[in-house]
Amino acid sequence: MWGREMRAGILFVIASLLIGQGFREWKRVHEPALGEIVRELESRDAVPDSAVPTDPPRASLPRRRAPSEAPVGRIDPNVASVADLIRLPGIGPSLAARIVADRDHHGAFPSPEALLRVRGIGPKTLDRIRGFLAFPKADGGDSLTGF
């Protein structure tokens, strides 16, 4: 009697009508609430700019390092503490702890590239901290001073 395409077309029209009717019913039920939301938003727009706080809450902002927290001199990762390593750009507390743990477990880092063995340090991180690293000879030097 009716072909496959004809049945699919009729089914599509019926589904569209049912969905449209469902949307109209939802809109009728929720229209007062939607009107209240619109009025509230319009009243917020009417508030002068000076009354609206412009600064986002501090808790939602990521912590940025103050300029005074930047490393002074160079840091020797073979003797530096976790607190010293945290001062490097891109190194947080957990990564600094992994660096110290790796150093304690596998021994000293002979070169900057040896830091790549620490999980969490990739080529980009290494490039970012390379200028702050120092690998002095065994005859001395402070981990936070220039050589």
HUDALIN-V60115 format. One record per residue. SS is DSSP state (a for helix, b for strand, c for the rest). PHI is phi as a letter, one per 40 degrees, with the letter a starting at -180 (999 if undefined). OMEGA is omega in degrees with one decimal (* if undefined). Layout:
ss={SS | SS}
phi={PHI | PHI}
omega={OMEGA | OMEGA}
This chain:
ss={c | c | c | a | a | a | a | a | a | a | a | a | a | a | a | a | a | a | a | a | a | a | a | a | a | a | a | a | a | a | a | a | a | a | a | a | a | a | a | a | a | a | a | a | a | a | c | c | a | a | a | c | c | c | c | c | c | a | a | a | c | c | c | c | c | c | a | a | a | c | c | c | c | c | b | c | c | c | c | c | c | a | a | a | a | a | c | c | c | c | c | c | a | a | a | a | a | a | a | a | a | a | a | a | a | a | c | c | c | c | c | a | a | a | a | a | a | c | c | c | c | c | a | a | a | a | a | a | a | a | a | a | b | c | c | c | c | c | c | c | c | c | c | c | c | c | c}
phi={999 | b | c | c | c | c | c | c | c | c | c | c | c | c | c | c | c | c | c | c | c | c | c | c | c | c | c | c | c | c | d | c | c | c | c | c | c | c | c | c | c | c | c | c | c | c | c | c | d | c | c | c | c | c | c | c | d | c | c | c | c | c | c | b | c | c | d | c | c | c | c | b | g | b | b | c | c | c | b | c | c | d | c | c | c | c | c | c | c | g | b | c | c | c | c | c | c | c | c | c | c | c | c | c | c | b | g | c | c | c | a | d | c | c | c | c | c | c | c | h | b | b | d | c | c | c | c | c | b | d | c | b | c | b | b | c | c | c | c | h | h | c | c | b | b | c | b}
omega={177.3 | -179.6 | -178.4 | -179.8 | -179.6 | 178.4 | 179.0 | 178.7 | 179.0 | 178.0 | 178.1 | 179.9 | 179.7 | 179.3 | 179.3 | 178.3 | 179.3 | 178.7 | 178.0 | 178.5 | 177.4 | 178.8 | 178.5 | 178.6 | 178.2 | -179.6 | -179.7 | -178.4 | -173.4 | -176.1 | 177.5 | 179.4 | 178.2 | 177.4 | 178.1 | 178.5 | 179.5 | 179.1 | 179.2 | 179.2 | 178.1 | 178.8 | 175.9 | 178.8 | -178.5 | -179.8 | 179.2 | -178.1 | -178.3 | -179.2 | -178.6 | 178.6 | -178.7 | -178.8 | 174.9 | 179.1 | -177.5 | -175.7 | -176.9 | -179.4 | 174.9 | -178.7 | 176.3 | 180.0 | 174.3 | 179.8 | -179.0 | -179.8 | -179.9 | -178.9 | 173.8 | -175.2 | -179.0 | -177.5 | 175.3 | -178.0 | 179.7 | 179.2 | -175.3 | 176.4 | 176.9 | -179.8 | 178.0 | -177.0 | 179.1 | -179.1 | 177.4 | -179.5 | 178.1 | -179.9 | 178.1 | -177.2 | -177.2 | 178.5 | 176.8 | 177.8 | 177.5 | 177.7 | -179.7 | 179.5 | 178.3 | 178.4 | 179.2 | -176.4 | -174.3 | -178.5 | -174.0 | 175.6 | -178.0 | -178.0 | 177.7 | -178.8 | 178.8 | 177.2 | 178.3 | 178.3 | 178.6 | 178.4 | -179.4 | 176.2 | 176.9 | -179.0 | -179.2 | 178.3 | 179.3 | 177.9 | -179.0 | -175.7 | -174.6 | -178.4 | -179.4 | -176.2 | 175.7 | 177.6 | -176.2 | 175.8 | -178.4 | -175.3 | 172.3 | -178.3 | 179.7 | -175.9 | -177.4 | -180.0 | 175.5 | -176.4 | *}
